[in-house]
Amino acid sequence: MTRPCATAIVLALSLVLSGCDSTQFFYNRAHWLLAYRVNHYLDLNPPQKPDVQQKINRWLGWHRRSQLICYAELIEQFEARSQSALSNADLDWLETQLALHYQTLLDKAFDPAAVILSKLDSDQIDHLEKRLRKDHVKLARELKPKLEHRQRQRAKKTQASIKEWFGKLSRTQITWLSKRSSALPDAYATWLEYRVQRDATLIRLLRSQAEPKIITAVIKPMWLNSEASMTSESQALMEDLKTQSKAMAVMFYAMASAKQKTHFWNRLREYRSDFLQLARTEANTACQTSSVRLADN
């Protein structure tokens, strides 16, 4: 589940927090947005669309009832243990919680998704393959500039993300973030290689007319743990990136002013409030996670 751009705690939280300013606005329109995204990749025919929309609506209903309250609780727990000082142990705890929630999402989504994928015809598989290749080309473009240029671009993105969550940055902080971000391991090529391998495996399965249970059994583990399918060298690179990113997050939080920390926690509280408000629209709301299966993996 590691992401190359996870250079601060706020970026780690983005796995469960929307990047949009209006969480409720976009969440309440997620049924349309997800259907649009699925059709973008699969080019669904008219008879398929109602079934896919029904599966999306069912998944979103489950998510609203059982997951939003989890995210609200996660923010509350994270604040209780980390508000005064952020430590590596806090980030390790957060990483475990995020992995748990990520697995829960995939556990609920993969079986119905595999059924949809298993019913694609040859033209739709061709369409999906072309879309995925376009994604690969887009990722590959990020590798064309020299390393120094990529480092500068990553530093700019990091500064923008930190500023969004902590407010205005001082010149000293900007300089520090630029140096620390530029020093992080460059994992673009590793991530691209993983994506190409994962997507090629999916296309091969679909062309062989694999049953839904086979698609789930092969593809879901690749989504749950991207590093498992990487070489030992790539795994070491990703682990180094993760370790340095955590250290960077801890050090920046320590240097943040009281005003900046207040800004950060207020943003998180706003998300928590949104999640609770959205969850209240559903009866029998309770947090559900895949804790048993995660422990077994």
C-alpha positions in Angstrom: 0.0 0.0 0.0 3.0 2.3 0.0 2.8 5.4 -2.2 6.0 7.1 -3.5 4.6 10.6 -2.8 3.9 9.9 0.9 6.3 12.5 2.3 4.3 13.6 5.3 1.6 12.6 7.7 -1.0 14.5 5.8 -0.2 12.6 2.6 -0.5 9.3 4.5 -3.9 10.4 5.7 -5.0 11.1 2.1 -5.6 7.4 1.7 -8.8 7.9 3.7 -9.4 11.6 3.4 -10.7 13.3 0.3 -8.5 16.0 -1.2 -11.5 18.1 -2.0 -12.4 21.1 0.0 -16.1 20.0 0.3 -16.1 16.3 1.4 -19.8 16.2 1.7 -20.5 17.7 -1.7 -18.3 15.2 -3.5 -19.2 12.2 -1.4 -22.9 12.7 -2.0 -22.1 12.6 -5.7 -19.8 9.6 -5.5 -22.3 7.3 -7.2 -22.1 9.3 -10.4 -18.4 9.9 -10.2 -17.5 6.3 -9.7 -19.9 5.2 -12.5 -18.2 7.7 -14.8 -14.8 6.4 -13.9 -15.7 2.8 -14.4 -17.2 3.5 -17.8 -14.1 5.4 -18.7 -12.0 2.2 -18.4 -14.5 -0.4 -19.4 -16.7 1.2 -22.0 -19.9 -0.4 -20.7 -22.8 -1.2 -23.0 -26.4 -0.2 -22.1 -27.4 -3.5 -20.5 -24.3 -3.5 -18.3 -24.7 0.0 -16.9 -27.7 -0.6 -14.6 -26.0 -3.6 -13.0 -22.8 -1.8 -12.5 -24.6 1.2 -11.0 -26.5 -1.1 -8.6 -23.2 -2.6 -7.4 -21.7 0.9 -6.9 -24.7 2.1 -5.0 -24.7 -1.0 -2.8 -21.0 -0.5 -2.1 -21.4 3.2 -1.3 -24.3 2.4 1.0 -22.1 -0.1 2.9 -19.2 2.4 3.0 -21.4 5.2 4.4 -22.9 2.9 7.1 -19.7 1.2 8.2 -16.6 3.1 7.1 -17.1 6.8 7.6 -17.5 6.3 11.3 -14.2 4.4 11.2 -12.4 7.4 9.6 -13.9 9.8 12.2 -12.7 7.5 15.0 -9.3 7.2 13.4 -8.9 11.0 13.4 -10.0 11.2 17.0 -7.6 8.5 18.1 -4.7 10.0 16.1 -5.3 13.4 17.7 -5.4 11.9 21.2 -2.0 10.2 20.8 -0.2 12.7 18.5 -1.4 16.3 19.1 1.3 17.2 21.6 4.2 15.5 19.8 4.4 13.3 16.7 6.6 10.2 16.9 7.7 7.4 14.6 5.6 5.1 16.8 2.5 7.3 16.0 3.2 6.9 12.3 3.7 3.2 12.5 0.3 3.0 14.3 -1.3 5.1 11.6 0.2 3.0 8.9 -1.2 -0.1 10.4 -4.7 1.5 10.7 -4.6 2.7 7.2 -3.6 -0.7 5.9 -6.5 -2.2 7.8 -9.0 0.3 6.3 -7.6 -0.2 2.8 -8.0 -4.0 3.1 -11.6 -3.5 4.3 -12.4 -1.5 1.2 -10.8 -4.1 -1.1 -12.5 -7.0 0.7 -15.9 -5.4 0.0 -15.2 -4.2 -3.5 -13.2 -6.9 -5.2 -15.7 -9.7 -5.6 -18.4 -7.5 -7.3 -15.7 -5.8 -9.4 -14.3 -9.2 -10.5 -17.8 -10.3 -11.6 -18.0 -7.2 -13.8 -14.5 -7.7 -15.2 -15.2 -11.4 -16.0 -18.2 -10.4 -18.2 -16.2 -8.0 -20.5 -16.2 -8.9 -24.1 -13.0 -8.7 -26.3 -13.6 -5.2 -27.5 -14.1 -4.0 -23.9 -10.9 -5.7 -22.8 -9.1 -4.0 -25.7 -10.5 -0.7 -24.5 -9.4 -1.3 -21.0 -5.9 -2.2 -22.1 -5.6 1.0 -24.2 -6.8 3.1 -21.2 -4.2 1.4 -18.9 -1.4 2.0 -21.4 -2.3 5.7 -21.5 -1.9 5.7 -17.8 1.5 4.1 -18.1 2.5 6.7 -20.7 1.5 9.5 -18.4 3.5 8.0 -15.6 6.5 7.4 -17.9 6.5 11.1 -18.8 7.4 11.9 -15.2 10.6 9.9 -15.8 11.7 11.8 -18.9 13.1 14.8 -17.1 16.4 14.5 -15.3 16.5 13.5 -11.7 17.2 17.0 -10.5 14.1 18.3 -12.3 11.9 15.5 -10.8 13.3 16.3 -7.3 12.4 20.0 -7.7 8.9 19.1 -8.9 8.4 16.8 -5.9 9.6 19.5 -3.6 7.1 21.9 -5.0 4.2 19.4 -4.6 5.4 18.6 -1.0 5.4 22.3 -0.1 2.0 22.9 -1.6 0.5 19.9 0.4 2.1 21.0 3.7 1.0 24.6 3.2 -2.6 23.4 2.6 -2.6 21.5 5.9 -0.4 23.7 8.1 -0.9 27.2 6.6 1.7 29.7 5.6 5.3 28.4 5.7 8.3 30.3 6.8 11.3 30.7 4.4 13.3 28.4 6.7 10.6 25.8 6.5 10.4 26.1 2.7 14.1 25.7 2.4 14.1 22.7 4.8 11.3 21.0 3.0 12.9 21.5 -0.4 16.2 19.9 0.8 14.5 17.0 2.6 12.1 16.2 -0.2 14.8 16.3 -2.8 16.9 13.8 -0.7 14.1 11.2 -0.7 14.7 8.1 -2.8 13.4 8.4 -6.4 10.8 5.6 -6.8 9.0 6.7 -10.0 10.5 3.9 -12.1 9.8 1.3 -9.4 6.2 2.4 -9.2 5.8 2.4 -12.9 7.2 -1.1 -13.2 4.8 -2.3 -10.6 1.8 -0.7 -12.4 2.7 -2.2 -15.8 3.2 -5.7 -14.3 -0.1 -5.5 -12.3 -2.1 -4.3 -15.2 -0.6 -6.8 -17.7 -1.5 -9.6 -15.3 -5.1 -8.4 -15.2 -5.4 -8.2 -19.0 -4.0 -11.7 -19.3 -6.6 -13.0 -16.9 -9.4 -11.3 -18.7 -8.3 -12.6 -22.1 -8.1 -16.2 -20.7 -11.7 -15.7 -19.5 -10.8 -16.4 -15.9 -13.6 -16.8 -13.3 -14.3 -14.0 -10.9 -12.8 -15.9 -7.9 -9.5 -16.4 -9.9 -9.4 -12.7 -10.8 -9.8 -11.8 -7.1 -7.3 -14.4 -5.9 -4.6 -13.1 -8.2 -5.2 -9.3 -8.4 -6.3 -8.4 -4.9 -3.0 -9.4 -3.2 -1.2 -7.2 -5.7 -3.3 -4.2 -4.7 -3.1 -5.0 -1.0 0.7 -5.3 -1.0 2.3 -3.8 -4.0 5.8 -4.5 -2.7 5.3 -8.2 -2.5 5.6 -8.6 -6.3 8.7 -6.4 -6.5 12.3 -7.4 -6.6 14.3 -7.4 -3.3 16.1 -4.3 -4.6 12.8 -2.5 -5.2 11.4 -3.5 -1.9 14.5 -2.1 -0.2 14.0 1.2 -2.1 10.4 1.5 -1.1 11.2 0.7 2.5 13.9 3.3 2.6 11.4 5.8 1.1 8.9 5.0 3.7 11.4 5.3 6.6 12.8 8.7 5.4 9.2 10.0 4.7 8.2 9.2 8.3 11.4 10.9 9.7 10.6 13.9 7.6 7.0 14.1 8.9 8.2 13.8 12.5 10.8 16.6 12.1 8.5 19.0 10.3 5.8 18.6 13.0 8.4 19.4 15.6 9.5 22.6 13.9 5.9 23.7 13.1 4.6 26.7 15.1 1.7 26.5 17.5 -0.4 28.3 14.9 0.5 25.8 12.2 -0.3 22.9 14.4 -3.7 24.4 15.3 -4.3 24.8 11.6 -3.5 21.2 10.9 -5.7 19.8 13.7 -8.6 22.1 12.8 -8.5 20.7 9.2 -8.6 17.2 10.5 -11.5 18.0 12.8 -13.4 19.5 9.9 -13.0 16.2 8.0 -14.1 14.3 11.1 -17.2 16.5 11.4 -18.0 15.8 7.7 -17.6 12.1 8.1 -19.9 12.0 11.2 -22.5 14.2 9.4 -22.5 11.9 6.4 -22.7 8.8 8.5 -25.7 10.1 10.4 -27.8 9.9 7.3 -27.7 6.1 7.6 -29.2 4.0 10.3 -27.3 1.3 12.2 -23.9 3.1 11.7 -21.0 1.1 13.1 -17.3 0.8 12.3 -16.5 -2.5 10.5 -12.9 -3.5 9.5 -11.1 -6.6 8.3 -9.0 -6.9 11.4 -9.0 -10.7 11.5 -8.0 -11.2 7.9 -5.4 -8.5 8.2 -3.8 -10.3 11.1 -3.8 -13.5 9.2 -1.9 -12.0 6.2 
